[in-house]
Amino acid sequence: MDLGIEGRVALVMGASKGIGRGVAASLAREGARVAIASRSRERIEQTASEIAAEHRAEVRGFTADAVEVETLPELVRAVEESFGPVEILVTNTGGPPLGDSLSFGRDQWEAAYRSLVLAPMALIAATVPGMRERRWGRIVNITSSSTRQPIPGLMLSNSHRLAAVGAFKTLADELARDGILVNSVAPGRIATDRIANVSGKPLAELAREPQPDVPVGRLGTTEEMGDVVAFVCSERASYVNGVNLLVDGGLVRAI
């Protein structure tokens, strides 16, 4: 299936590893011109080089920290000077720390809010004017299955990701008539460093372990996540708007 995004400019946050990298690789394979960003210059440049070589695509790395919300408009300007106007935006801003629900200080609450709510909104504010001018855009936020069913020990994530889903649902209603579709994609148990940290087990061991409470019986892969996000960003998904799409192998039983 031709997703119709060849030559489109995409910006993927948190893309040096994990789900962000999987998304960037899937978009690059479909012919998009992909800007990827993360905090580590060395790691993001290495990732860009690897994805570009694997998929014979144009991929460039940029340094940005989602918590430093004030710097994100400058990131968008740098991407647009390098590639042209951003047409696909994937806001993947990582997960806040685990802990007892009442143990977090105000600084931790505020950092989580900046990363999971303010950062996506700052990126959207910087990219939407150009999308409106061209009357085409795709905006996808990487959320979590916790937006449908809270995960124990993840108070900061459970709280702030729900706020982001509400914001994206609101934007989906406001921007669709400008040709801009706004969606969220909610991963369940995906084989990433994040789930290894939550479980306390090495990632390689986790990836081999059966997952009896997941109907498909295993962890998902970052490639599977990337392919779903690439479809949601595509021309083929032109009537998909305002959803919070679970990609969890059936883990969440709620209807």
N, C-alpha and C positions, 0 to 999 in steps of 0.2 A: 504494500500500500504506500503510495506517495503521499506524505504528510503535507506537502505544499509549503514547506518552510525553507527550502533551499535559498541561500543568500540572505535570509533574515538575520538581523543582529540580535543576539541574546546576551543578557547579563545574568549570570548565576552566582549567587552569594554562597559562601561557605563551601567552596567547591574543590578544596585541595584534597579532600578524602570523603569517604562515606557517601551518603545520599547525594550531596551536592556534586560530587565527582561523577556519580552514576548518571545524574541528569545531564551534566555537561557533555559526557561521552555520547549519550543518546542523541542529543541535539546536534552534536558535531557529525555523527554518523548520518543524520538526515540532511546534512548540507548547510546547516546554520553556521553563521560566523559567530563564534562564542567567546565572550569575555568572562573570565572566571576570577573570583575575588576571595581572599581570605587574609588572616592577620600575618601569616608567615610569608615573606617575599620569596625565600628560597624554596619553600614547599610548593607555593602556587605556581612559580615559574617552572619547576620540574614537572608538576602535573600538567600544565599547559603544553609543555613540550611532548610529554608522553601521549596525551590525547590527540594532539595534532599529528604525530607520527602514525599512530594506530589507525586513525580514520581519514588521513590525508585531508585534514580540515584546517581552517584558519582559527586558531585558538590562542588567546593571549591572557597572561596573568596580570592581576592588579592587586595592590595591597589595600586592605580596608578592615576596620574593626567595627562591627555593627553597634557595639555599645557606644562608640563615639559618633553619635547620630549627626552631629554638626558637620562631620567630614563627608557624609554620604553624597550630598549634591556635587561635591568636587569629584568624587569617584565617577558619577554619571557623566560629568563633563569630560573627564579623561577618557572614558570609554567612547564617548561620541566623537571626540577629536581623533581617536585612533581608528574606529570602525564606521562611524556614522550613527544616526539616531537609533536608540534602543527600541526594538519592536516587541521583544519577548523579555519579560522580567520574572525571574524566579527568586523569591525571597526565602532563603534558607539560612536562618540565623542562629542555629545551634540550640543546645539545651542548657538551662540553668542547673545549678547543683542539686543533688539529692539531700534529703535530711528530714528530721522530724518536723512536722508541719508548723509547730510553734517555736522552732529554734532559729528561724531566719531573722536577721536584723533588717532595719529599714534600708540600708545600703544594698543588701542583696535583693530585696523586693524592687527597689528602684532600678538596679542593673538589669533584672529580668524584664521589667517593663520597657526599658529602653531597647533591649535586644529584640524582644518578641513582638512588641506593639509599635513603638515609636520608629524603630529602624525601618520596618516595611513601609510605614506611612511616609517616611522621608524619601525613600527610594521611589515610591509611587508618585509623590508630589513632583519629583524631579523628572520623571519620565512621561507622565500622562499628557502634559501639554503637546509634546511632539507626536504622541500616539493620536491625540485628538486631531491634530493638523492633518495627519495622513489617513485618519479614520480607520485605523487598524492597530490592534494591540492585544497581547495576551499577558496577563498577570497571574502568577500562581504562587501561593504561599505553601511552604511545607509545614504542616502542623503535626499532629500526632493522633493516634487512636484515643489518647486521653481526652480529646475534645468530645468524644462520644461516651467514654467510660473512664472515669478518673483512675490513674495508676497510683497505687500506694507508694508513698515516699517522694512523690514528685509534686508537692504543693505548688511550687513556683511555676512549673510548666503547666499543670492542670489549670491554674488560674489564668495565666496570661495568654495561653494559646486560645482559650475560649474567647477572650477579648478580641484577639486578632481575627478569629472566625467571624465574629459579629461585625467587625469593621469591613472585612472583605465582602460579606453578604450585603452590607449597605452600599458599598462601592459597586457591586455587581448590578444593582438596580439603577445607579446613577450614571454609569459609564457605558452601558450596553448600546445605547442609541448613538454613541460616538464610534461604534465599531470595536470597542474594547471589552473583552471578556475577562472576568475576574473569578478565579476559583481557588479552592484550597484542596490539597491532597494530604491525606492523613495516614502515614505509615503505621503499621503495627510493629511486630518484632522483625526488624531488618538487621542483617549481619553487619554491624558497624561497631566502631570502638565505643560508642555511646552505650549500646546494650551490653557490651562486655563490662563496662564500668558499673552499670546498674546491677549486673548479676554477680560481679566479682570473679568471673571466669575468663580465661583466655579466649579470644575471638575464634581461633581455629578450633578449639574444643567445642565451643557453643555451636558453630556451624555444622558440626558432625552430629550433635545430639538431637534425638527425636524431640518434638514439641507436642506432647500428647493433647494439650488443650487448644492447639491450633488445628483446625480441621484438615488442612493440607499436610500437617505433620512435621513441618520444618520451619526454620527461619526463612524470611524472604531475602532476596539479594538486592544489592544496590542497582544492578542492571535492570531488574524487574521494576523497581521504583522509577528508574530513569525513563524506561519505555512508556510507562503510564503518563508521566509528566510530559514527555515529548508529545504524546497524542493530545493531551489536554491543551497544549500550546499550539496545536496544528490547525490548518485549514479544515481538516476533517472533523474537528470538534466545534464547528461553527454554531451549534445550538446547545452547547454545554456552558452554562453560566450560573454562578452563584452556588455551586455545590461544594460540599466538603466530602471528598471522595475517599472512602476507606480502601487502603491497600494492605490488608492484614491477614490474608489467607483464611478469613472467616472467624478470626479470634473474637471480635466483638459480636455478641449474640443479639444485641438490641436491634429492633426493626426500625 
